[in-house]
Amino acid sequence: MTSIADFARPARAGRNAWRWFWRQVANWMPKGLFARSLLIIIAPIVLLQAVVAFVFMERHWNQVTARLSEAVTQEIAAIIDIYESYPQDPEHETLVRIAAEDFGLGISILPPDPLPPAGPKPFFSLLDRTLSEEITRQIGRPFWIDTVGKSNLVEIRIKLDDAVLRVFARRSQAYASNSHIFIVWMIGTSLVLLAVAVAFLRNQIRPILTLAEAADSFGKGRDVEDFRPRGAREVRQAALAFLEMKRRIERQIEQRTTMLAGVSHDLRTILTRFKLELALLGDSAEIEMMTADVDEMQRMLEEYMAFARGDTGEQPESVDILMLFETLKSEAERSGHRATVHFSGSPMVTVRPQAFKRCLANLVDNACRFGTTVRIAGVRGDMWLTVMIDDDGPGIPEDMRESVFKPFHRLDDSRNRDSGGTGLGLAIARDVVRSHGGDISLSESPMGGLRATVRMPV
């Protein structure tokens, strides 16, 4: 007994095949807006030209060729009737003259030899087919035609009772030879329209590309002050929305920076007062502990303010990354660690110098805090800068590598509790890299410890 599932299975297979077909079509389709817009213009033009050419070929060209072939065949039939009905001079001069002067045909009377074997048909055999049909219909005698051998002439041989009539006719007499002018004109006008469309589309696409570049630059923290809305109304609306979003973000950052500056000033004033009061109390173990706590609070405040302030106000500049690596290497060696540096590619990269240095310094300090050997490596490609900082420390468990980027988060169980730090180093580093349009990831190092990978666009 047939179930519903048996009927549904072919339908499901048909839908899957249809989806697979459209996926293949989508893979071959252009991905860019410019190419897709051109396709939207070109596809209808090509379809229209194909339909027009087909209709022209099927109706006009075929019809004209049929009429011309019919007329030539009628003229040949008339010559045959004259040859068979009226006495001829020995050299058939009168018949040849009439054919040449009145019909424009070159004829000759040949001995009654067998007709040549049929030659290969041309690929585009409209004239060959049409002329053969007319000779069969009007004359009805054995014949042989050659529409290929001589480019401007058509040779026709017709077997008579006592001779073979050979006829040379101009190709233009039996064939619409000037029809290619229509095709050339049609293709020429299409190319002109296509050139106009390409020029117009370039002007329409350029504002969209400019907007994309401005958004990408703003995402990397670069200046986009020279950006102006241009193009069509919808593109201008998108550009104005981008500028408004940019102003809101900058205004929010400015307000946050102003507030943080006030908070920082107030807290520093209080901490300075604490230090002064503790200094006036004299020297004792309790005073030293309180002073150490105040110093710790000030250090934590500075790190928190650095995290909250980010890289606001700093303008991007071209920085020699290799020199920056050498500076970080020297600082690591001064703290008693072994450090190596390797870099490949062009070392000049546009970044916010102080912020990016603080980012890499935090990562190197983190590696130095838990390892004895640090390796700093970088690769500059066409689109991305990749920096890898490895250490030989205890590393971080894989399930905890993302949580260490949270502010004030410390892995005291896996790292040394007495190693210091406020838990903001990695958070500051990721915040800086993301403000440049990149990101940081942690993985296991070939040295046995932790690898911090910075990847950002250039």
SEGU-797648 format. One record per residue (C-alpha): z, y, x; residue in one letter. Coordinates in steps of 0.2 Angstrom, whole numbers, plus 5000, padded with zeros to 4 digits. Example, Ala and Ser with C-alpha at 12.3 -4.5 7.8 and 13.67 -1.06 7.14 Angstrom:
2
SITE    c3    c2    c1  rest
SITE  5039  4978  5062     A
SITE  5036  4995  5068     S
% end
This chain:
458
SITE    c3    c2    c1  rest
SITE  5000  5000  5000     M
SITE  4995  5017  5007     T
SITE  5009  5029  5009     S
SITE  5009  5048  5009     I
SITE  5012  5048  5028     A
SITE  4995  5039  5030     D
SITE  4986  5053  5021     F
SITE  4996  5066  5031     A
SITE  4992  5059  5048     R
SITE  4973  5064  5049     P
SITE  4977  5081  5042     A
SITE  4991  5083  5056     R
SITE  4978  5077  5069     A
SITE  4965  5090  5063     G
SITE  4978  5104  5064     R
SITE  4983  5099  5081     N
SITE  4965  5098  5087     A
SITE  4961  5115  5079     W
SITE  4976  5123  5088     R
SITE  4971  5115  5104     W
SITE  4954  5123  5102     F
SITE  4961  5140  5099     W
SITE  4972  5138  5114     R
SITE  4957  5134  5125     Q
SITE  4948  5149  5118     V
SITE  4963  5160  5121     A
SITE  4964  5154  5139     N
SITE  4946  5160  5142     W
SITE  4948  5176  5133     M
SITE  4951  5192  5144     P
SITE  4969  5198  5145     K
SITE  4966  5216  5149     G
SITE  4964  5229  5136     L
SITE  4949  5236  5144     F
SITE  4940  5219  5144     A
SITE  4945  5215  5127     R
SITE  4939  5232  5120     S
SITE  4922  5229  5129     L
SITE  4922  5212  5121     L
SITE  4925  5219  5104     I
SITE  4910  5231  5107     I
SITE  4898  5218  5116     I
SITE  4901  5204  5104     A
SITE  4894  5212  5088     P
SITE  4880  5220  5098     I
SITE  4875  5203  5106     V
SITE  4876  5195  5088     L
SITE  4866  5209  5080     L
SITE  4852  5208  5094     Q
SITE  4852  5189  5092     A
SITE  4849  5190  5074     V
SITE  4836  5203  5075     V
SITE  4827  5194  5088     A
SITE  4827  5178  5079     F
SITE  4821  5187  5063     V
SITE  4808  5196  5073     F
SITE  4802  5180  5081     M
SITE  4802  5170  5065     E
SITE  4793  5182  5054     R
SITE  4784  5196  5064     H
SITE  4779  5187  5080     W
SITE  4775  5171  5071     N
SITE  4765  5180  5058     Q
SITE  4755  5191  5069     V
SITE  4751  5177  5081     T
SITE  4746  5166  5066     A
SITE  4734  5180  5059     R
SITE  4726  5183  5076     L
SITE  4724  5164  5079     S
SITE  4717  5162  5062     E
SITE  4704  5176  5066     A
SITE  4699  5169  5083     V
SITE  4697  5152  5075     T
SITE  4686  5159  5061     Q
SITE  4675  5167  5074     E
SITE  4673  5151  5083     I
SITE  4669  5142  5067     A
SITE  4656  5155  5063     A
SITE  4648  5152  5081     I
SITE  4648  5133  5077     I
SITE  4639  5136  5061     D
SITE  4626  5147  5069     I
SITE  4623  5134  5082     Y
SITE  4621  5120  5070     E
SITE  4612  5129  5056     S
SITE  4599  5139  5066     Y
SITE  4586  5135  5080     P
SITE  4592  5140  5097     Q
SITE  4583  5146  5112     D
SITE  4584  5134  5127     P
SITE  4598  5143  5136     E
SITE  4607  5149  5120     H
SITE  4606  5167  5126     E
SITE  4606  5174  5109     T
SITE  4622  5164  5103     L
SITE  4631  5169  5119     V
SITE  4626  5188  5117     R
SITE  4632  5188  5098     I
SITE  4648  5179  5103     A
SITE  4651  5192  5117     A
SITE  4646  5208  5108     E
SITE  4652  5204  5090     D
SITE  4667  5193  5093     F
SITE  4672  5197  5111     G
SITE  4671  5179  5116     L
SITE  4664  5171  5131     G
SITE  4655  5154  5126     I
SITE  4645  5141  5135     S
SITE  4637  5125  5129     I
SITE  4641  5110  5140     L
SITE  4634  5093  5140     P
SITE  4643  5080  5128     P
SITE  4655  5074  5141     D
SITE  4672  5068  5136     P
SITE  4685  5081  5133     L
SITE  4698  5083  5147     P
SITE  4715  5075  5145     P
SITE  4728  5085  5136     A
SITE  4739  5095  5149     G
SITE  4758  5098  5148     P
SITE  4763  5109  5134     K
SITE  4771  5125  5139     P
SITE  4790  5128  5136     F
SITE  4787  5142  5124     F
SITE  4772  5135  5114     S
SITE  4770  5147  5100     L
SITE  4752  5151  5104     L
SITE  4747  5133  5108     D
SITE  4755  5126  5092     R
SITE  4748  5140  5081     T
SITE  4730  5139  5088     L
SITE  4730  5120  5087     S
SITE  4735  5121  5069     E
SITE  4721  5133  5065     E
SITE  4708  5124  5074     I
SITE  4713  5108  5065     T
SITE  4713  5116  5048     R
SITE  4697  5126  5049     Q
SITE  4686  5116  5061     I
SITE  4692  5099  5060     G
SITE  4683  5093  5076     R
SITE  4690  5085  5092     P
SITE  4696  5099  5103     F
SITE  4705  5103  5119     W
SITE  4714  5120  5123     I
SITE  4722  5127  5138     D
SITE  4734  5142  5136     T
SITE  4743  5140  5153     V
SITE  4729  5139  5166     G
SITE  4723  5157  5166     K
SITE  4736  5170  5162     S
SITE  4725  5182  5152     N
SITE  4712  5170  5145     L
SITE  4713  5155  5133     V
SITE  4701  5141  5135     E
SITE  4695  5131  5120     I
SITE  4683  5116  5121     R
SITE  4677  5109  5104     I
SITE  4667  5093  5104     K
SITE  4651  5095  5094     L
SITE  4638  5081  5089     D
SITE  4627  5084  5104     D
SITE  4637  5095  5115     A
SITE  4654  5103  5120     V
SITE  4657  5121  5115     L
SITE  4668  5130  5128     R
SITE  4676  5146  5123     V
SITE  4685  5159  5133     F
SITE  4696  5171  5123     A
SITE  4707  5185  5128     R
SITE  4725  5180  5126     R
SITE  4728  5196  5116     S
SITE  4715  5191  5103     Q
SITE  4725  5176  5098     A
SITE  4743  5181  5103     Y
SITE  4755  5195  5099     A
SITE  4756  5199  5118     S
SITE  4764  5216  5116     N
SITE  4779  5210  5107     S
SITE  4790  5209  5122     H
SITE  4790  5228  5122     I
SITE  4801  5226  5107     F
SITE  4813  5215  5116     I
SITE  4813  5226  5131     V
SITE  4817  5241  5120     W
SITE  4831  5232  5111     M
SITE  4839  5226  5127     I
SITE  4837  5244  5135     G
SITE  4845  5253  5120     T
SITE  4859  5240  5121     S
SITE  4862  5243  5139     L
SITE  4863  5262  5136     V
SITE  4875  5259  5122     L
SITE  4886  5248  5133     L
SITE  4886  5261  5147     A
SITE  4892  5274  5135     V
SITE  4905  5262  5128     A
SITE  4911  5258  5146     V
SITE  4912  5277  5150     A
SITE  4921  5281  5134     F
SITE  4933  5266  5135     L
SITE  4938  5271  5153     R
SITE  4943  5288  5147     N
SITE  4953  5280  5133     Q
SITE  4961  5266  5144     I
SITE  4966  5278  5158     R
SITE  4980  5287  5148     P
SITE  4988  5270  5144     I
SITE  4987  5265  5162     L
SITE  4995  5281  5167     T
SITE  5009  5278  5154     L
SITE  5012  5261  5160     A
SITE  5013  5267  5178     E
SITE  5025  5281  5173     A
SITE  5036  5268  5164     A
SITE  5036  5256  5179     D
SITE  5040  5271  5191     S
SITE  5054  5276  5180     F
SITE  5061  5258  5179     G
SITE  5061  5258  5198     K
SITE  5071  5274  5198     G
SITE  5056  5285  5205     R
SITE  5052  5303  5200     D
SITE  5039  5304  5185     V
SITE  5040  5323  5183     E
SITE  5021  5325  5184     D
SITE  5017  5314  5170     F
SITE  5009  5322  5155     R
SITE  5004  5315  5138     P
SITE  4985  5313  5137     R
SITE  4972  5303  5127     G
SITE  4971  5298  5109     A
SITE  4984  5303  5096     R
SITE  4993  5286  5096     E
SITE  4994  5286  5115     V
SITE  5001  5303  5115     R
SITE  5014  5298  5102     Q
SITE  5019  5283  5114     A
SITE  5019  5295  5129     A
SITE  5030  5308  5120     L
SITE  5042  5294  5114     A
SITE  5043  5288  5132     F
SITE  5047  5306  5138     L
SITE  5060  5308  5125     E
SITE  5068  5291  5130     M
SITE  5068  5297  5148     K
SITE  5077  5313  5143     R
SITE  5090  5304  5133     R
SITE  5094  5292  5147     I
SITE  5094  5306  5160     E
SITE  5106  5317  5149     R
SITE  5117  5302  5146     Q
SITE  5118  5299  5165     I
SITE  5121  5317  5168     E
SITE  5135  5317  5155     Q
SITE  5143  5301  5163     R
SITE  5142  5309  5180     T
SITE  5150  5325  5175     T
SITE  5164  5315  5166     M
SITE  5166  5304  5181     L
SITE  5167  5319  5193     A
SITE  5181  5326  5183     G
SITE  5191  5310  5182     V
SITE  5188  5307  5201     S
SITE  5195  5325  5204     H
SITE  5210  5323  5193     D
SITE  5214  5306  5200     L
SITE  5212  5311  5218     R
SITE  5224  5326  5215     T
SITE  5237  5314  5209     I
SITE  5235  5302  5223     L
SITE  5236  5316  5236     T
SITE  5252  5322  5227     R
SITE  5259  5304  5229     F
SITE  5255  5304  5247     K
SITE  5263  5321  5250     L
SITE  5279  5316  5241     E
SITE  5280  5299  5250     L
SITE  5278  5308  5267     A
SITE  5292  5320  5263     L
SITE  5304  5305  5259     L
SITE  5304  5299  5277     G
SITE  5301  5282  5284     D
SITE  5308  5266  5277     S
SITE  5301  5249  5273     A
SITE  5300  5254  5254     E
SITE  5290  5270  5258     I
SITE  5278  5260  5269     E
SITE  5275  5248  5255     M
SITE  5272  5262  5242     M
SITE  5261  5271  5254     T
SITE  5250  5255  5256     A
SITE  5249  5254  5237     D
SITE  5243  5272  5236     V
SITE  5230  5269  5249     D
SITE  5225  5253  5240     E
SITE  5223  5263  5224     M
SITE  5213  5276  5232     Q
SITE  5201  5263  5240     R
SITE  5199  5254  5223     M
SITE  5196  5271  5215     L
SITE  5182  5275  5227     E
SITE  5174  5258  5224     E
SITE  5175  5260  5206     Y
SITE  5168  5278  5206     M
SITE  5154  5271  5217     A
SITE  5150  5258  5205     F
SITE  5151  5269  5189     A
SITE  5141  5283  5198     R
SITE  5128  5271  5204     G
SITE  5113  5280  5213     D
SITE  5112  5295  5202     T
SITE  5104  5311  5209     G
SITE  5097  5302  5224     E
SITE  5078  5304  5226     Q
SITE  5067  5289  5232     P
SITE  5061  5290  5250     E
SITE  5051  5279  5262     S
SITE  5064  5269  5272     V
SITE  5061  5258  5287     D
SITE  5069  5241  5281     I
SITE  5068  5234  5299     L
SITE  5079  5248  5306     M
SITE  5091  5246  5291     L
SITE  5093  5227  5295     F
SITE  5096  5232  5313     E
SITE  5110  5244  5308     T
SITE  5118  5231  5297     L
SITE  5117  5218  5311     K
SITE  5126  5230  5323     S
SITE  5140  5233  5310     E
SITE  5142  5214  5307     A
SITE  5143  5211  5326     E
SITE  5156  5225  5328     R
SITE  5167  5216  5316     S
SITE  5166  5200  5327     G
SITE  5152  5191  5318     H
SITE  5136  5183  5324     R
SITE  5121  5190  5316     A
SITE  5102  5188  5317     T
SITE  5088  5198  5309     V
SITE  5070  5193  5304     H
SITE  5057  5203  5295     F
SITE  5038  5200  5291     S
SITE  5026  5212  5283     G
SITE  5026  5231  5283     S
SITE  5044  5238  5285     P
SITE  5041  5254  5275     M
SITE  5047  5253  5257     V
SITE  5051  5267  5245     T
SITE  5069  5266  5239     V
SITE  5084  5277  5236     R
SITE  5091  5276  5254     P
SITE  5110  5277  5252     Q
SITE  5110  5266  5237     A
SITE  5100  5253  5244     F
SITE  5109  5253  5260     K
SITE  5126  5252  5251     R
SITE  5118  5237  5241     C
SITE  5114  5227  5257     L
SITE  5130  5232  5266     A
SITE  5140  5225  5251     N
SITE  5130  5209  5253     L
SITE  5132  5208  5272     V
SITE  5151  5212  5270     D
SITE  5153  5199  5258     N
SITE  5144  5186  5269     A
SITE  5155  5192  5284     C
SITE  5171  5191  5274     R
SITE  5169  5172  5271     F
SITE  5158  5166  5286     G
SITE  5156  5168  5304     T
SITE  5137  5169  5306     T
SITE  5126  5180  5295     V
SITE  5107  5179  5295     R
SITE  5097  5194  5287     I
SITE  5079  5190  5283     A
SITE  5066  5200  5273     G
SITE  5047  5198  5268     V
SITE  5037  5212  5262     R
SITE  5022  5207  5251     G
SITE  5009  5216  5241     D
SITE  5020  5219  5226     M
SITE  5038  5213  5230     W
SITE  5051  5215  5244     L
SITE  5062  5200  5246     T
SITE  5078  5200  5256     V
SITE  5089  5185  5260     M
SITE  5106  5186  5267     I
SITE  5114  5169  5272     D
SITE  5131  5164  5278     D
SITE  5140  5149  5284     D
SITE  5155  5151  5273     G
SITE  5162  5140  5259     P
SITE  5149  5146  5246     G
SITE  5151  5148  5227     I
SITE  5150  5133  5215     P
SITE  5134  5134  5205     E
SITE  5142  5136  5188     D
SITE  5151  5152  5194     M
SITE  5137  5161  5203     R
SITE  5133  5172  5189     E
SITE  5150  5177  5184     S
SITE  5154  5184  5201     V
SITE  5142  5199  5197     F
SITE  5154  5204  5183     K
SITE  5165  5220  5188     P
SITE  5182  5216  5195     F
SITE  5179  5197  5195     H
SITE  5186  5187  5209     R
SITE  5184  5169  5213     L
SITE  5201  5167  5221     D
SITE  5201  5148  5219     D
SITE  5185  5146  5230     S
SITE  5187  5161  5241     R
SITE  5202  5168  5251     N
SITE  5215  5177  5241     R
SITE  5220  5188  5255     D
SITE  5202  5193  5260     S
SITE  5203  5209  5251     G
SITE  5190  5217  5239     G
SITE  5191  5223  5222     T
SITE  5178  5212  5214     G
SITE  5165  5227  5213     L
SITE  5154  5223  5228     G
SITE  5142  5211  5220     L
SITE  5142  5221  5204     A
SITE  5137  5237  5213     I
SITE  5123  5228  5223     A
SITE  5115  5221  5207     R
SITE  5117  5238  5198     D
SITE  5107  5246  5213     V
SITE  5094  5233  5214     V
SITE  5091  5233  5195     R
SITE  5090  5252  5195     S
SITE  5075  5249  5207     H
SITE  5067  5236  5195     G
SITE  5073  5221  5204     G
SITE  5087  5208  5203     D
SITE  5099  5198  5214     I
SITE  5101  5179  5213     S
SITE  5114  5167  5222     L
SITE  5110  5150  5229     S
SITE  5115  5138  5242     E
SITE  5111  5143  5260     S
SITE  5102  5132  5273     P
SITE  5117  5137  5284     M
SITE  5129  5128  5272     G
SITE  5136  5144  5264     G
SITE  5129  5156  5251     L
SITE  5112  5164  5250     R
SITE  5110  5181  5241     A
SITE  5092  5184  5237     T
SITE  5086  5202  5233     V
SITE  5069  5203  5225     R
SITE  5062  5220  5220     M
SITE  5045  5228  5217     P
SITE  5038  5240  5230     V
% end
